Amino acid sequence: MKNNKIQPSILPGFMELLPKEQQIFKDIVRKITKVYEENGFLEIDTPVIEKSEVLLAKSAGETEKQVYRFNKGSNDLSLRFDLTVPFARYSAQYFNELTFPFKRYQIGKVYRGERNQRGRYREFYQCDIDIIGNNKLSINNDSFVISMVSKGFKAIGLKKYKFQISNRKILSAILNNLEIVNATEVLILIDKYDKIGEEEFKKSLNELIGVEKADVINKIINISGSNESILDQLKKLNFNSEEFQKGLEELEAVKKMLKLFGVEDNEYAINLKIIRGLDYYTGTVFETFLMENEKYGSICSGGRYDNLAQNYTDKVLPGVGISIGLTRLFFVLKEIGFINSYKIEKSMEYLIIPIGDTLEYCTEIYKKLIDKEKYVEIYLEGDKLKKKLNYANKLGIQKVILIGEDEVISKQVKIKDMISGEEKIVDIERL
Amino acid sequence: MKNNKIQPSILPGFMELLPKEQQIFKDIVRKITKVYEENGFLEIDTPVIEKSEVLLAKSAGETEKQVYRFNKGSNDLSLRFDLTVPFARYSAQYFNELTFPFKRYQIGKVYRGERNQRGRYREFYQCDIDIIGNNKLSINNDSFVISMVSKGFKAIGLKKYKFQISNRKILSAILNNLEIVNATEVLILIDKYDKIGEEEFKKSLNELIGVEKADVINKIINISGSNESILDQLKKLNFNSEEFQKGLEELEAVKKMLKLFGVEDNEYAINLKIIRGLDYYTGTVFETFLMENEKYGSICSGGRYDNLAQNYTDKVLPGVGISIGLTRLFFVLKEIGFINSYKIEKSMEYLIIPIGDTLEYCTEIYKKLIDKEKYVEIYLEGDKLKKKLNYANKLGIQKVILIGEDEVISKQVKIKDMISGEEKIVDIERL
């Protein structure tokens, strides 16, 4: 057997954590989902494997190449590559049994066979919320979903983030007005602005649409100042387009409601360069960056769309949603040292150590503490005291309760603080 | 587009729940994992996809045919079919970074391409706990893991279950003593006892090993009475075998410790017919049945094994573990009506309904309630009152806070109880 072992390893691009970090990951997930649940988002859970014809109903573009697709029996199967497509399918499938507006959250693993790269994962958790309406959905929801992320980040103690918010209608109106035929290419270019830098951006834009039109666009997307001032400058353009005015109104409504939902002015910046790729967004779009760590890219993105489930139903389901890539976020938070100083809400508080034949008595103490909802373990092995204390040390258990035969007789316990080293004798009744 | 829709559907054998049942599923998972965490089990999370050579290191027997196995690029991949093999791999891989005894829990989806059948799922959640030691592990842990299930079931309000407990060493010793060569076949047969019934069992056993030996086995496995009495009868056999005596001692120790860990005598029955298939168990084995609903089979099983990770490492890691098939458990609990009357711990408490232009004021009330950790929603759409109240009704939200322009001026709110229909006016300060 000895020479016949299989090397224990996992595939590249898959994240696996040691228990200590796993506890932190779980704590983050719990705090964020608590915010969602307190605010009325209902969880759904969809299969990881679906029919390929369903998951790939709409060409998934670049993503399609990355899909894990295979046959089992006569079935053509794919692993989900996001949580949006399954949500669209779910909404269409159970339409008659859902209550609208439908506020759903979902957390689960998704799969993309991406090129192997540090910080890029092939299996990763997404944490999505969406609100969809039946035929219509108020603009109020756009700010509401952003406020959920703000609350979630606050709940985990993350402070230095900034939402970058725009509205697609504004740029779209301008491109229409300028009669730009290769609008898609222009949008892709703007999306890359931060990556390629101002100089190269301007050069490429000039090449694409000529200097004159490029100047108009440059002027618009570089409007800067406070959020209030940006909106003022946009208003003063007096741009003659219904679509533009609609976009502006929506952006103003988002700003107003953000405040009412508790998102402060310094948590976000209106930024007309935000495009969100070539996704299906049609109004509000936003990304989120860690301040001073923008190089890691957006840690949470989303926006407004006109119709979620058109591939599966005639029902019109407009909505607004956001997605947090939790696995990637965890990676980034580790990189910037956030995880290292993260304090989880609840961890093991007591280790009860029997010394001699006192296990029976130890279980009584254990029951007392468990009934008080304490986190408590009994050391059940017959090891030496040093090894038992070492167990507490390694796992960061703060208090050790030592119970020898003397303690059984005196109805007392000795509590040792593993950090200060302090010991005290406590009557059981007072525990 | 209209005639171009894809039928929204999922694959057969996959469970998907509506939001209301999903909330119950989540509540059950939360309560059970809370028990595990309070008692020092640390979560791990392993990839759903692993290298086939790793997952199938030990022939998975019947299961192997059911594995979802496919290629991506040059990789031979499989979806995990249980959480035990990944745990074995994990323990070997991170051995030096783990603290022993290592108490781990894991909840996740596993995949088996089983024959399509009602109540059988191809994707299902398992919820496992295991305690493994480095080289040795006290018998105390066997009772401890069973007590965890008892606490978990109590936490969700499940009462009518019974653990069926045995120790493999006892039957093994008897088969050895009788010099039975086809012991495996005999064990398989005993495992099927309840399924095939006494008569057919006896007939088949006679055919397998002859009447004389069959009589000995029949006598042993049918020893009945109280747990105490069964142990007494086994002792009185004075069976001359070290293995038998060891098994009996272990069973006695399990009984003693179950009591100390809070598992009452009426929660379990010693039953020598319990075998747990041809798994790797070597001592304590147990299954769990719903009383009066035994036909659904075991809802939670486990046992003691000598060496977890021998396919991956020379380290000897004995352990004891249990697994709850959550998806199947949920199905069974639905069948017996348990889910229907299940009360979740926390659900939406308030729906704030703006009447007229009072949204701004509503957000103030919302903030007050959220700060008190209440579950609260604001209805953000401009619908008619009837539709708004209907939303609360459909989602089972108990209290509706109606805020019209009068309420804004009087600094009061009107609270309507959706169950009793009762309305009352409350000062905001007293909310």
Interface residues (C-beta under 8 A of the other chain):
Chain A: M1 K2 K5 I6 Q7 P8 S9 I10 L11 F14 E16 L17 L18 P19 Q22 Q23 F25 K26 E37 E38 N39 G40 L42 E43 I44 D45 T46 P47 V48 I49 E50 K51 E53 V54 A57 Y68 F70 N71 K72 G73 N75 L77 R89 Y90 A92 Q93 Y94 E97 L98 T99 P101 K103 R104 K109 Y111 G113 E123 G133 K136 L137 S138 N140 N141 F144 L260 F261 G262 A309 Q310 N311 Y312 T313 D314 K346 M348 L359 E360 T363 K367 I370 E373 K374 Y375 V376 E377 L380 E381 G382 Y391 K394 L395
Chain B: M1 K2 K5 I6 Q7 P8 S9 I10 L11 F14 E16 L17 L18 P19 Q22 Q23 F25 K26 E37 E38 N39 G40 L42 E43 I44 D45 T46 P47 V48 I49 E50 K51 E53 V54 A57 Y68 F70 N71 K72 G73 N75 L77 R89 Y90 A92 Q93 Y94 E97 L98 T99 P101 K103 R104 K109 Y111 G113 E123 G133 K136 L137 S138 N140 N141 F144 L260 F261 G262 A309 Q310 N311 Y312 T313 D314 K346 M348 L359 E360 T363 K367 I370 E373 K374 Y375 V376 E377 L380 E381 G382 Y391 K394 L395
